[in-house]
Amino acid sequence: SEPLAWPPVSAQAASLLEEAADLLVLHRDFAAAVERCEAGCDSLGPGTGPGPESSADVKCSLCVVGIQALAEMNRWREVLSWVLQYYHVPEHLPPKVLELCILLYSKVREPQVMLEVGSSWLRDQTNKSLPEYGLLLELYLSHVLLPLGRFEGAEELVRGCDVFDSEQQLAFLGTICESRCQWTQQEEMHLAAEEQQDAATESVLGALSQKLLTMLTLLRRALRSMSSHFCLLPYKKMLLATFLLYLVVVRLDPASPTSLPFIYKLVQLFRQAWAAVFSPIHRPPIQD
């Protein structure tokens, strides 16, 4: 029998898929690979055909290559929105695309991105009949719900799943219970560490406050001692001597013989003020 001929649009998309795969694996040109995937998906449009080699498979493969290329460029934040522009709603995502998205966002520690998307896909009645449903449910539990601490939602999802038998449900419920215990222990350890850190911070602040209080007390004593010392200085004599010096320099003529007795008294007054201000040990020499 002759091989089945590809439709023109599917043939174009398949050719773009081959180019994108070569750019991704052989040439490591990730940006060009994404461009080829976008061109291939745009050529297919929203419609999908039946059969293993339909345009739906080509479109899924194009999205898989595009996801890998975006991840290689560290543009993983764009992956989900980039995929949904070709499938529009989460329920229509192919199982392989949903699997890659769950694993990708789990690896970058952003599982909350897939919380609503995975829930919508798993609730869809059409998807429940797919052979990959059980695997995707297990991935959603272990990589999305449990890391986020959504234990009640995980238990409800397992109990309401018809794909698992009673033994599998018990095994999953046991895994959920174990994860809940580990989560609780980690929360308790985290709270204990925060309490220890708060206690250490309070002790450090207390020590700093005590040091600051001691420094302020010493500063207050020093200021009080300085103020009491300055209060003992003969300010009146100093002011009087300054005033007399002003009269001699500005209003009197030092060369006049009548000014000599007055200047002599002024010098004596300065000597007395100098002796009162400075101690005998640190007093600088005074020459007549």
TORNU-265015 format. One record per residue (C-alpha): x, y, z; residue in one letter; residue number from 1. Coordinates in steps of 0.5 Angstrom, whole numbers, plus 500, padded with zeros to 3 digits. Layout:
% TORNU-265015
+-----+-----+-----+----+-----+
!   x !   y !   z ! aa !   i !
+-----+-----+-----+----+-----+
!   X !   Y !   Z !  A ! NUM !
...
+-----+-----+-----+----+-----+
This chain:
% TORNU-265015
+-----+-----+-----+----+-----+
!   x !   y !   z ! aa !   i !
+-----+-----+-----+----+-----+
! 500 ! 500 ! 500 !  S !   1 !
! 502 ! 507 ! 499 !  E !   2 !
! 504 ! 512 ! 504 !  P !   3 !
! 499 ! 517 ! 507 !  L !   4 !
! 500 ! 523 ! 504 !  A !   5 !
! 500 ! 529 ! 508 !  W !   6 !
! 496 ! 535 ! 507 !  P !   7 !
! 499 ! 541 ! 505 !  P !   8 !
! 498 ! 545 ! 511 !  V !   9 !
! 501 ! 539 ! 515 !  S !  10 !
! 507 ! 538 ! 511 !  A !  11 !
! 509 ! 545 ! 512 !  Q !  12 !
! 508 ! 545 ! 519 !  A !  13 !
! 512 ! 538 ! 519 !  A !  14 !
! 517 ! 541 ! 515 !  S !  15 !
! 518 ! 547 ! 520 !  L !  16 !
! 518 ! 542 ! 526 !  L !  17 !
! 524 ! 538 ! 523 !  E !  18 !
! 527 ! 545 ! 522 !  E !  19 !
! 526 ! 547 ! 529 !  A !  20 !
! 528 ! 540 ! 532 !  A !  21 !
! 535 ! 541 ! 528 !  D !  22 !
! 536 ! 548 ! 531 !  L !  23 !
! 534 ! 546 ! 538 !  L !  24 !
! 539 ! 540 ! 538 !  V !  25 !
! 544 ! 541 ! 533 !  L !  26 !
! 545 ! 548 ! 532 !  H !  27 !
! 543 ! 550 ! 539 !  R !  28 !
! 540 ! 556 ! 536 !  D !  29 !
! 534 ! 557 ! 541 !  F !  30 !
! 531 ! 563 ! 538 !  A !  31 !
! 530 ! 561 ! 531 !  A !  32 !
! 527 ! 554 ! 534 !  A !  33 !
! 522 ! 558 ! 537 !  V !  34 !
! 521 ! 562 ! 531 !  E !  35 !
! 520 ! 556 ! 527 !  R !  36 !
! 515 ! 553 ! 532 !  C !  37 !
! 511 ! 559 ! 532 !  E !  38 !
! 510 ! 559 ! 524 !  A !  39 !
! 508 ! 552 ! 524 !  G !  40 !
! 503 ! 553 ! 530 !  C !  41 !
! 500 ! 559 ! 526 !  D !  42 !
! 500 ! 555 ! 519 !  S !  43 !
! 496 ! 549 ! 523 !  L !  44 !
! 491 ! 554 ! 526 !  G !  45 !
! 486 ! 552 ! 531 !  P !  46 !
! 483 ! 546 ! 528 !  G !  47 !
! 486 ! 539 ! 529 !  T !  48 !
! 485 ! 532 ! 525 !  G !  49 !
! 484 ! 525 ! 527 !  P !  50 !
! 489 ! 520 ! 527 !  G !  51 !
! 496 ! 519 ! 530 !  P !  52 !
! 500 ! 523 ! 524 !  E !  53 !
! 494 ! 529 ! 524 !  S !  54 !
! 496 ! 536 ! 525 !  S !  55 !
! 494 ! 535 ! 533 !  A !  56 !
! 501 ! 531 ! 533 !  D !  57 !
! 505 ! 536 ! 529 !  V !  58 !
! 502 ! 542 ! 533 !  K !  59 !
! 504 ! 538 ! 540 !  C !  60 !
! 511 ! 537 ! 538 !  S !  61 !
! 512 ! 544 ! 535 !  L !  62 !
! 510 ! 546 ! 542 !  C !  63 !
! 514 ! 541 ! 546 !  V !  64 !
! 520 ! 544 ! 542 !  V !  65 !
! 518 ! 551 ! 543 !  G !  66 !
! 518 ! 549 ! 551 !  I !  67 !
! 525 ! 546 ! 551 !  Q !  68 !
! 528 ! 552 ! 547 !  A !  69 !
! 524 ! 557 ! 551 !  L !  70 !
! 527 ! 554 ! 557 !  A !  71 !
! 534 ! 554 ! 555 !  E !  72 !
! 534 ! 561 ! 554 !  M !  73 !
! 531 ! 562 ! 561 !  N !  74 !
! 525 ! 565 ! 559 !  R !  75 !
! 521 ! 559 ! 563 !  W !  76 !
! 516 ! 565 ! 565 !  R !  77 !
! 513 ! 565 ! 558 !  E !  78 !
! 512 ! 558 ! 557 !  V !  79 !
! 505 ! 557 ! 560 !  L !  80 !
! 502 ! 564 ! 556 !  S !  81 !
! 506 ! 562 ! 550 !  W !  82 !
! 503 ! 555 ! 550 !  V !  83 !
! 496 ! 557 ! 551 !  L !  84 !
! 496 ! 562 ! 545 !  Q !  85 !
! 495 ! 556 ! 541 !  Y !  86 !
! 490 ! 552 ! 545 !  Y !  87 !
! 487 ! 558 ! 549 !  H !  88 !
! 484 ! 554 ! 555 !  V !  89 !
! 488 ! 549 ! 559 !  P !  90 !
! 483 ! 543 ! 558 !  E !  91 !
! 485 ! 543 ! 551 !  H !  92 !
! 493 ! 542 ! 553 !  L !  93 !
! 496 ! 535 ! 550 !  P !  94 !
! 498 ! 531 ! 556 !  P !  95 !
! 505 ! 531 ! 554 !  K !  96 !
! 505 ! 539 ! 554 !  V !  97 !
! 502 ! 539 ! 561 !  L !  98 !
! 507 ! 534 ! 563 !  E !  99 !
! 513 ! 539 ! 561 !  L ! 100 !
! 509 ! 545 ! 564 !  C ! 101 !
! 508 ! 541 ! 571 !  I ! 102 !
! 516 ! 539 ! 571 !  L ! 103 !
! 519 ! 545 ! 568 !  L ! 104 !
! 515 ! 550 ! 573 !  Y ! 105 !
! 517 ! 545 ! 579 !  S ! 106 !
! 524 ! 545 ! 577 !  K ! 107 !
! 524 ! 553 ! 578 !  V ! 108 !
! 520 ! 552 ! 584 !  R ! 109 !
! 514 ! 556 ! 582 !  E ! 110 !
! 509 ! 550 ! 582 !  P ! 111 !
! 503 ! 555 ! 584 !  Q ! 112 !
! 503 ! 557 ! 576 !  V ! 113 !
! 500 ! 550 ! 575 !  M ! 114 !
! 495 ! 550 ! 580 !  L ! 115 !
! 489 ! 552 ! 577 !  E ! 116 !
! 491 ! 550 ! 570 !  V ! 117 !
! 492 ! 543 ! 572 !  G ! 118 !
! 486 ! 543 ! 576 !  S ! 119 !
! 482 ! 545 ! 570 !  S ! 120 !
! 485 ! 540 ! 566 !  W ! 121 !
! 484 ! 534 ! 571 !  L ! 122 !
! 477 ! 536 ! 572 !  R ! 123 !
! 475 ! 536 ! 565 !  D ! 124 !
! 471 ! 529 ! 563 !  Q ! 125 !
! 474 ! 528 ! 556 !  T ! 126 !
! 481 ! 528 ! 559 !  N ! 127 !
! 479 ! 523 ! 564 !  K ! 128 !
! 479 ! 518 ! 559 !  S ! 129 !
! 486 ! 519 ! 556 !  L ! 130 !
! 491 ! 513 ! 558 !  P ! 131 !
! 496 ! 519 ! 561 !  E ! 132 !
! 491 ! 521 ! 566 !  Y ! 133 !
! 493 ! 517 ! 572 !  G ! 134 !
! 500 ! 519 ! 570 !  L ! 135 !
! 499 ! 527 ! 570 !  L ! 136 !
! 494 ! 526 ! 576 !  L ! 137 !
! 500 ! 523 ! 580 !  E ! 138 !
! 505 ! 529 ! 577 !  L ! 139 !
! 500 ! 534 ! 579 !  Y ! 140 !
! 500 ! 531 ! 586 !  L ! 141 !
! 507 ! 530 ! 587 !  S ! 142 !
! 510 ! 537 ! 584 !  H ! 143 !
! 504 ! 542 ! 585 !  V ! 144 !
! 499 ! 540 ! 591 !  L ! 145 !
! 504 ! 537 ! 596 !  L ! 146 !
! 510 ! 542 ! 595 !  P ! 147 !
! 504 ! 548 ! 596 !  L ! 148 !
! 501 ! 545 ! 602 !  G ! 149 !
! 495 ! 543 ! 599 !  R ! 150 !
! 493 ! 537 ! 603 !  F ! 151 !
! 486 ! 537 ! 603 !  E ! 152 !
! 485 ! 538 ! 596 !  G ! 153 !
! 490 ! 533 ! 594 !  A ! 154 !
! 486 ! 528 ! 599 !  E ! 155 !
! 479 ! 530 ! 595 !  E ! 156 !
! 482 ! 529 ! 589 !  L ! 157 !
! 485 ! 522 ! 590 !  V ! 158 !
! 478 ! 520 ! 593 !  R ! 159 !
! 474 ! 522 ! 587 !  G ! 160 !
! 479 ! 519 ! 582 !  C ! 161 !
! 476 ! 513 ! 579 !  D ! 162 !
! 482 ! 511 ! 575 !  V ! 163 !
! 486 ! 509 ! 582 !  F ! 164 !
! 484 ! 503 ! 585 !  D ! 165 !
! 483 ! 502 ! 593 !  S ! 166 !
! 490 ! 500 ! 594 !  E ! 167 !
! 493 ! 506 ! 589 !  Q ! 168 !
! 488 ! 511 ! 593 !  Q ! 169 !
! 491 ! 508 ! 600 !  L ! 170 !
! 498 ! 509 ! 597 !  A ! 171 !
! 497 ! 516 ! 595 !  F ! 172 !
! 493 ! 518 ! 602 !  L ! 173 !
! 499 ! 515 ! 605 !  G ! 174 !
! 504 ! 519 ! 601 !  T ! 175 !
! 500 ! 525 ! 603 !  I ! 176 !
! 499 ! 524 ! 610 !  C ! 177 !
! 507 ! 523 ! 610 !  E ! 178 !
! 508 ! 530 ! 607 !  S ! 179 !
! 503 ! 533 ! 611 !  R ! 180 !
! 507 ! 531 ! 617 !  C ! 181 !
! 514 ! 533 ! 614 !  Q ! 182 !
! 511 ! 540 ! 612 !  W ! 183 !
! 508 ! 541 ! 620 !  T ! 184 !
! 515 ! 539 ! 622 !  Q ! 185 !
! 519 ! 544 ! 618 !  Q ! 186 !
! 514 ! 549 ! 620 !  E ! 187 !
! 515 ! 548 ! 627 !  E ! 188 !
! 523 ! 548 ! 626 !  M ! 189 !
! 522 ! 555 ! 622 !  H ! 190 !
! 518 ! 558 ! 628 !  L ! 191 !
! 523 ! 556 ! 633 !  A ! 192 !
! 529 ! 559 ! 628 !  A ! 193 !
! 525 ! 565 ! 628 !  E ! 194 !
! 524 ! 565 ! 635 !  E ! 195 !
! 531 ! 564 ! 637 !  Q ! 196 !
! 533 ! 570 ! 632 !  Q ! 197 !
! 528 ! 574 ! 635 !  D ! 198 !
! 531 ! 573 ! 642 !  A ! 199 !
! 538 ! 574 ! 639 !  A ! 200 !
! 536 ! 580 ! 636 !  T ! 201 !
! 533 ! 583 ! 643 !  E ! 202 !
! 539 ! 581 ! 646 !  S ! 203 !
! 544 ! 585 ! 642 !  V ! 204 !
! 539 ! 591 ! 642 !  L ! 205 !
! 539 ! 590 ! 649 !  G ! 206 !
! 547 ! 590 ! 650 !  A ! 207 !
! 547 ! 596 ! 645 !  L ! 208 !
! 542 ! 600 ! 649 !  S ! 209 !
! 546 ! 599 ! 655 !  Q ! 210 !
! 552 ! 601 ! 652 !  K ! 211 !
! 548 ! 607 ! 649 !  L ! 212 !
! 545 ! 609 ! 656 !  L ! 213 !
! 552 ! 608 ! 659 !  T ! 214 !
! 555 ! 613 ! 654 !  M ! 215 !
! 550 ! 618 ! 655 !  L ! 216 !
! 551 ! 618 ! 663 !  T ! 217 !
! 558 ! 619 ! 662 !  L ! 218 !
! 557 ! 625 ! 657 !  L ! 219 !
! 552 ! 628 ! 662 !  R ! 220 !
! 557 ! 627 ! 668 !  R ! 221 !
! 562 ! 631 ! 663 !  A ! 222 !
! 558 ! 636 ! 661 !  L ! 223 !
! 556 ! 637 ! 668 !  R ! 224 !
! 563 ! 638 ! 671 !  S ! 225 !
! 565 ! 642 ! 665 !  M ! 226 !
! 559 ! 647 ! 666 !  S ! 227 !
! 561 ! 647 ! 674 !  S ! 228 !
! 568 ! 649 ! 672 !  H ! 229 !
! 566 ! 654 ! 667 !  F ! 230 !
! 562 ! 657 ! 672 !  C ! 231 !
! 568 ! 658 ! 677 !  L ! 232 !
! 571 ! 662 ! 672 !  L ! 233 !
! 572 ! 670 ! 673 !  P ! 234 !
! 567 ! 672 ! 668 !  Y ! 235 !
! 566 ! 679 ! 670 !  K ! 236 !
! 573 ! 680 ! 671 !  K ! 237 !
! 575 ! 678 ! 664 !  M ! 238 !
! 569 ! 682 ! 661 !  L ! 239 !
! 572 ! 688 ! 665 !  L ! 240 !
! 579 ! 687 ! 662 !  A ! 241 !
! 576 ! 686 ! 655 !  T ! 242 !
! 572 ! 693 ! 656 !  F ! 243 !
! 578 ! 696 ! 658 !  L ! 244 !
! 582 ! 694 ! 653 !  L ! 245 !
! 577 ! 696 ! 648 !  Y ! 246 !
! 578 ! 703 ! 651 !  L ! 247 !
! 585 ! 703 ! 651 !  V ! 248 !
! 586 ! 701 ! 643 !  V ! 249 !
! 580 ! 705 ! 641 !  V ! 250 !
! 578 ! 711 ! 645 !  R ! 251 !
! 585 ! 712 ! 648 !  L ! 252 !
! 592 ! 714 ! 645 !  D ! 253 !
! 597 ! 709 ! 648 !  P ! 254 !
! 603 ! 714 ! 647 !  A ! 255 !
! 600 ! 719 ! 651 !  S ! 256 !
! 603 ! 720 ! 658 !  P ! 257 !
! 596 ! 720 ! 661 !  T ! 258 !
! 594 ! 714 ! 659 !  S ! 259 !
! 600 ! 710 ! 662 !  L ! 260 !
! 597 ! 709 ! 669 !  P ! 261 !
! 591 ! 706 ! 666 !  F ! 262 !
! 595 ! 701 ! 662 !  I ! 263 !
! 599 ! 699 ! 668 !  Y ! 264 !
! 592 ! 698 ! 672 !  K ! 265 !
! 589 ! 694 ! 666 !  L ! 266 !
! 596 ! 689 ! 665 !  V ! 267 !
! 595 ! 688 ! 673 !  Q ! 268 !
! 588 ! 686 ! 672 !  L ! 269 !
! 589 ! 681 ! 666 !  F ! 270 !
! 595 ! 678 ! 670 !  R ! 271 !
! 589 ! 677 ! 676 !  Q ! 272 !
! 584 ! 674 ! 671 !  A ! 273 !
! 590 ! 669 ! 668 !  W ! 274 !
! 592 ! 667 ! 674 !  A ! 275 !
! 585 ! 665 ! 676 !  A ! 276 !
! 583 ! 661 ! 669 !  V ! 277 !
! 589 ! 657 ! 669 !  F ! 278 !
! 592 ! 652 ! 674 !  S ! 279 !
! 599 ! 653 ! 676 !  P ! 280 !
! 602 ! 647 ! 673 !  I ! 281 !
! 599 ! 649 ! 666 !  H ! 282 !
! 600 ! 656 ! 666 !  R ! 283 !
! 604 ! 659 ! 660 !  P ! 284 !
! 609 ! 664 ! 662 !  P ! 285 !
! 607 ! 671 ! 662 !  I ! 286 !
! 612 ! 677 ! 661 !  Q ! 287 !
! 612 ! 684 ! 663 !  D ! 288 !
+-----+-----+-----+----+-----+
